[in-house]
């Protein structure tokens, strides 16, 4: 190609989803029919939906594990499960929920929504996006293959050495856990890179960085956070694998240090807590104002609080280790940060309260979930504040108080937000509204079941019930509390079952949603529901944060232009814009569907299968095959070069 | 979008009312349960019995009170925000509620975060003060212990400047009331955590590093201790007891523990002691006999202890017999194997063990 061909004079077109332009774009962007087409798809909406469905499947599996061991704990001295079975189940439950549900569900929402809310057509690296999804699924399958083969990890999701070392855990169970975590870590890291580039460089023209939805702030923040945090845990698991399989002494006595594991693990582990809640609470910050019929109170404060939480989140990991005999100065510092980190969360909480108070809430199911979310958010927050204080934590740590805290944070901050967001964005994704009547039962059963099940854990903890015990003796004052917890957990699970039933029924008989059922303010609601494969027939230009409300709010001197824009129809094209101002910079040529992401993910998983059984020829063969797939993937093509505007 | 009529109906929905009642019951339960359950909760640290644990409890009470207050205030603001009376402006699109940007929201953040910050800083200062007060040992110790945490029992060695006054026991710690007890912690296998909730918070026992903690009991009593860090199959059954008695009673106990066991008819291989030595002595020590194993608890004065199997069972004849007969049934996965003993051998061994007072 000549240099001139890289330049183009852009033209504008009118937004019309029934025009020949739309037909042309559909033809360009559509996932090809058939199984191969499905496997090769790089459409972010396909992938996002797969992420969400897969993460919900892991949620159900992890939930069933918990329901089984809650029977064992419903009364003192039961023998429904052996100690070993109990230990495997609680480990799988924790790992599944924290690693294979909580983050992937948010990744799913972000992969689906992020390009839509910032007004572009796909992720910056669509094939990488597909690759991270396949790797996430395969890493989960890898872990559960171990479970099916009777080699389930049993050292807790936190996997402390020396209990997780070869001497005390001689099977392949911990190796399955370590290697599946490394696989998942690759997926998480690459996915984070993709989000950073997408959010910083693909926003619609005019969407300056202070006009992004809070979801973009949340996802951008945690993606940058992941880039710093993931190396630590990947290294931790790699060193563990080396210790276990090759007899190195990173953690093993006499020269290794068990505490090294804890530092490496929690240096990732605590930031991770924020990684799996910040995008969820960002979903609330975006959706709640719509249902309160006003823009979010304190947008800038909430956006900055999101970033600040992540930054401070890197300075609190020692609060998981207050009882390990560390020097007083370190305890004091980390205790102070662990308490002070409440401040940015308080910013968000007061912003939501003010939004509700000064707005006009519409009490639908999504709003119910968001309101319930605020209550459990605060309960999970204050119990975190309590454990942040070192001397108090010496008592609270490793009791059921912390179990209550972690569930208020993970279910409260993550799942309740996700549930509300599901009711809110389901019509956008499917074109159908979820049933409100069933939704109300869904909410109340989950909210009541959750609090009945998990609130008493605070009290069990204050009465001294240690975590991770497979049974407890009579006469500790714990009998009733545990029975109530078990009952509550079943009510909660039944409430979630209603959600699944609601999805099935609403997909069949649901009310047609139309493009914007909530009269929301942001870009994604200008597309048809469900959005076409190319998202936007013409790329919108923004002048405010609430483009669909701006004429009614009547505040800004300039108005967004949603009616016409760049069609970018010379192939699969999207627009690159500048980081801060969202000025158009280049036309990006987006890659076609490809099987390479799936094949490379399979090759990598095969290599890890070789690593666990030490079949070195398999490791090398799959490495070479993987390199070949990468070569095909990355083979330079002139038509993929970007065009200057 | 829903009309205001819909809203009222939603507010009266039956699941909502049930939830309200449940919430009230829960808050009442949260406040009352620890107090009501005071008598029969040996591990609770809401009420404690030593200067160290008590200053922690005071901070715990304060932070709990702050927490409950915050939950109540936020819930009230939330409910107020949802249900307060509003003059609804006319919808600006048919079927859609109006959108507007009312002023005054930002002050919520300023005031709310301002108050929050004051409370947090106050708590941090209190935390530092309590940390300085409860962290380091306040003075020289009257009793020095070296506690070794094993999967899944506690080895307790009483240290002394005179080697002849040192001895080892297991799963039961006697301390004098009112005096400072220094505890050095060692872990030969995996990580455990030493925890006597009524007297002190947790200190982890970590292989390769010696941690230290201290206890002080203000009044006589039996305080339950428990492993606080997940350590494998029998983490649930890794408890112990701390018995605080007046200093002279403690001194008497210590003198008694220093005595070796009474010798019996050890030379006879089919006697109780003979069987014990060959079948049990590989792992257990009975001072004054030929049984000198170090893998399991020292049993020299086992009958002086209130419980067996790391505070799993009361030390009764029936439990002792059941334990010796099949420890794997009571505590699956524990390190004591099921020995193939005849009924007669079992009885002989139990009779011998019962002499170890």
Interface residues (C-beta under 8 A of the other chain):
Chain A: X82 X83 X84 X87 X155 X156 X160 X162 X163 X168 X253 X254 X256 X257 X258 X259 X293 X294 X295 X297 X298 X301 X323 X324 X325 X328 X331 X332 X335 X336 X339 X340 X342 X343 X346 X347 X349 X350 X351 X353 X354 X355 X356 X357 X358 X359 X360 X361 X362 X363 X364 X371 X374 X375 X378 X379 X382 X383 X385 X386 X389 X390 X391 X392 X393 X394 X395 X396 X397 X398 X399 X440 X441 X443 X444 X445 X447 X448 X451 X452 X455 X456 X458 X459 X462 X463 X464 X465 X466 X467 X468 X469 X470 X471 X472 X473 X475 X476 X477 X481 X518 X519 X521 X549 X552 X553 X555
Chain B: X1 X2 X6 X7 X10 X11 X13 X15 X16 X18 X19 X22 X23 X26 X29 X30 X33 X34 X37 X40 X41 X42 X43 X44 X45 X46 X53 X55 X56 X59 X60 X63 X64 X66 X67 X70 X71 X74 X75 X77 X78 X80 X81 X82 X84 X86 X88 X92 X93 X96 X97 X98 X99 X100 X101 X102 X104 X105 X106 X108 X109 X111 X112 X113 X116 X117 X120 X123 X124 X126 X127 X128 X130 X131 X132 X134 X135 X136 X189 X190 X191 X193 X197 X200 X201 X202 X203 X204 X206 X207 X208 X209 X211 X212 X224 X226 X227 X228 X229 X230 X231 X232 X233 X234 X235 X236 X312 X332 X333
